[in-house]
Amino acid sequence: APVFAEARYCARLPENNAAGALVLRVRAWDADWGQNERLRYRLGEGWVRGATLSSSLSVQAETG
């Protein structure tokens, strides 16, 4: 299973943050070899103040 650099990640955003601004960088690695060691990141669905997370945030799948 992948191992994350931190057990939990947390970020606070300033109001009116610029679109496309980096919010948080997540790091993980996998001990497997070859194709099985590649990781893909995604944002788990959740809600903040009546809106889905994915309506406000995105994740670069290859880099986290």
C-alpha positions as CSV (number, residue, x, y, z in Angstrom):
1,A,0.0,0.0,0.0
2,P,1.2,3.6,-0.6
3,V,2.9,5.4,2.3
4,F,2.2,9.1,2.7
5,A,4.8,11.5,4.1
6,E,2.3,12.8,6.6
7,A,-0.4,10.9,8.4
8,R,-2.8,13.8,7.9
9,Y,-2.8,16.9,5.7
10,C,-4.4,20.2,6.5
11,A,-4.5,23.5,4.7
12,R,-6.1,26.9,5.3
13,L,-6.9,29.1,2.4
14,P,-7.1,32.8,2.3
15,E,-10.4,34.3,1.2
16,N,-10.4,35.1,-2.5
17,N,-7.4,32.9,-3.3
18,A,-6.3,33.2,-6.9
19,A,-7.6,30.5,-9.3
20,G,-4.9,27.9,-9.9
21,A,-2.9,28.7,-6.8
22,L,-1.0,25.9,-5.1
23,V,-2.8,25.0,-1.8
24,L,-1.1,21.9,-0.6
25,R,1.4,19.4,-1.8
26,V,0.9,15.7,-0.9
27,R,3.7,13.2,-1.1
28,A,3.5,9.4,-1.1
29,W,5.5,6.5,-2.4
30,D,4.9,2.8,-3.0
31,A,7.5,0.0,-2.4
32,D,6.3,-2.0,-5.5
33,W,8.3,-2.0,-8.7
34,G,7.5,-1.0,-12.3
35,Q,3.9,-0.1,-13.2
36,N,2.7,-1.1,-9.7
37,E,4.8,1.6,-8.0
38,R,3.0,4.4,-9.9
39,L,0.6,6.4,-7.8
40,R,-2.4,8.5,-8.9
41,Y,-3.9,11.1,-6.6
42,R,-7.5,12.1,-6.4
43,L,-9.6,14.3,-4.1
44,G,-12.1,12.4,-2.1
45,E,-15.6,13.8,-2.4
46,G,-16.8,16.0,0.5
47,W,-18.8,19.1,1.1
48,V,-17.8,22.6,2.4
49,R,-20.5,25.1,3.1
50,G,-23.0,23.5,0.8
51,A,-20.7,23.0,-2.2
52,T,-18.7,19.9,-3.2
53,L,-14.9,20.1,-2.8
54,S,-14.4,19.3,-6.5
55,S,-16.3,22.5,-7.4
56,S,-13.5,24.5,-5.8
57,L,-10.4,22.4,-5.8
58,S,-8.6,20.1,-8.1
59,V,-5.7,17.6,-7.8
60,Q,-3.0,16.9,-10.2
61,A,-3.4,13.1,-10.5
62,E,0.2,12.3,-11.4
63,T,2.0,14.6,-8.9
64,G,-0.4,15.1,-6.0
